[in-house]
């Protein structure tokens, strides 16, 4: 008889101590498999600033998780969450939120950065009375 899904895997809450393993997982899978990354031929060099920003935004929020294989402790999935605060001025709201990916080098990669930046800017345009948004 087959073991249930839970029997072979662990669900863990991610924190700063998982930065190295998470970076390796994202480089091995997300860089190569995510649709926008593939469409823009995202390079490792261009991807690294995104990973650094992602780790900065997500590993201190208690809602980021990973699934590990029990036997090997190898990461097989992750769900990252970040908390976005509604800032009063546009300058404060966008400071550091831009995803550039080394965009000055490649128009396709610049387009990915613009899409992500615009998505995050829309949170509070759609519902300006919100103080915070938990982005999964």
C-alpha positions in Angstrom: 0.0 0.0 0.0 1.2 3.5 -0.9 2.2 5.9 1.9 0.2 9.1 2.1 1.8 12.3 0.7 2.6 13.6 4.2 4.6 10.4 5.1 7.4 11.1 2.7 7.7 14.9 3.1 8.2 17.7 5.7 6.6 21.1 5.6 8.9 23.7 7.2 8.6 27.4 7.9 11.4 29.2 6.1 13.7 31.7 7.8 17.1 33.3 7.2 18.9 30.1 8.0 17.4 28.5 4.8 18.7 31.2 2.4 21.4 29.0 0.8 19.2 26.0 0.2 16.4 28.2 -1.1 18.7 30.1 -3.4 20.0 26.8 -4.8 16.4 25.5 -5.3 15.3 28.8 -7.1 18.4 28.7 -9.4 17.9 25.0 -10.2 14.1 25.2 -10.8 12.5 28.7 -10.8 15.1 30.3 -13.1 14.8 27.5 -15.6 11.1 26.6 -15.4 9.2 29.8 -14.6 7.4 31.1 -17.8 8.6 34.7 -17.8 12.2 33.7 -17.0 12.2 31.2 -19.9 10.5 33.7 -22.3 13.2 36.3 -21.5 16.1 33.9 -21.5 16.9 35.1 -18.0 20.6 34.5 -17.1 21.9 33.5 -13.7 23.6 36.9 -13.5 20.3 38.7 -14.1 18.4 36.4 -11.8 20.6 36.8 -8.7 19.4 40.4 -7.8 15.8 39.0 -7.9 16.8 36.2 -5.5 18.5 38.6 -3.2 15.5 40.9 -3.1 13.1 37.9 -2.6 15.1 36.6 0.3 15.2 40.0 1.9 11.4 40.4 1.6 10.3 36.9 2.5 12.6 35.1 5.0 11.6 37.4 7.8 7.8 37.0 7.2 6.4 33.9 9.1 4.3 32.8 6.1 7.0 31.4 3.7 7.2 27.6 3.5 9.1 24.8 1.8 8.4 21.1 1.4 11.4 18.8 1.9 11.8 15.1 1.2 12.0 13.4 4.6 14.9 11.1 3.7 17.2 13.5 1.9 15.9 16.8 3.3 16.1 18.0 -0.3 13.8 21.0 -1.0 11.1 20.0 -3.6 8.7 23.0 -3.4 8.4 26.4 -1.8 5.8 29.1 -1.3 7.2 32.6 -0.5 5.2 35.4 1.1 6.1 39.0 1.5 4.3 41.8 3.5 3.8 45.0 1.6 3.0 48.2 3.5 0.9 51.0 2.1 3.2 54.0 2.2 1.8 57.5 2.2 4.0 58.9 -0.6 4.6 57.4 -4.0 8.4 57.9 -3.5 8.3 55.8 -0.3 6.0 53.2 -1.8 8.3 52.4 -4.8 11.6 52.8 -3.1 13.4 49.6 -3.5 10.4 47.8 -5.0 11.6 47.9 -8.6 12.8 44.6 -10.1 15.5 45.5 -12.5 17.4 42.2 -13.2 20.2 44.0 -14.8 17.7 45.4 -17.2 20.0 47.8 -18.9 21.5 44.9 -20.7 18.4 43.2 -22.1 14.9 44.5 -23.2 13.1 41.2 -22.6 14.4 41.0 -19.0 13.6 44.7 -18.5 10.0 43.8 -19.5 9.8 41.1 -16.8 11.0 43.6 -14.2 8.4 46.2 -15.3 5.6 43.6 -15.1 6.5 42.7 -11.6 7.0 46.2 -10.4 3.6 47.3 -11.9 1.9 44.3 -10.3 3.1 45.3 -6.8 2.2 49.0 -7.4 -1.4 47.9 -8.1 -2.0 46.4 -4.6 -2.9 49.8 -3.1 -4.3 51.4 -6.2 -7.0 48.8 -6.2 -7.8 49.0 -2.5 -6.2 52.2 -1.1 -7.7 51.8 2.4 -5.6 48.7 3.1 -2.6 49.2 5.3 -0.8 46.0 4.5 -1.0 43.2 1.9 0.3 39.7 2.3 1.6 38.7 -1.1 2.0 35.0 -1.7 
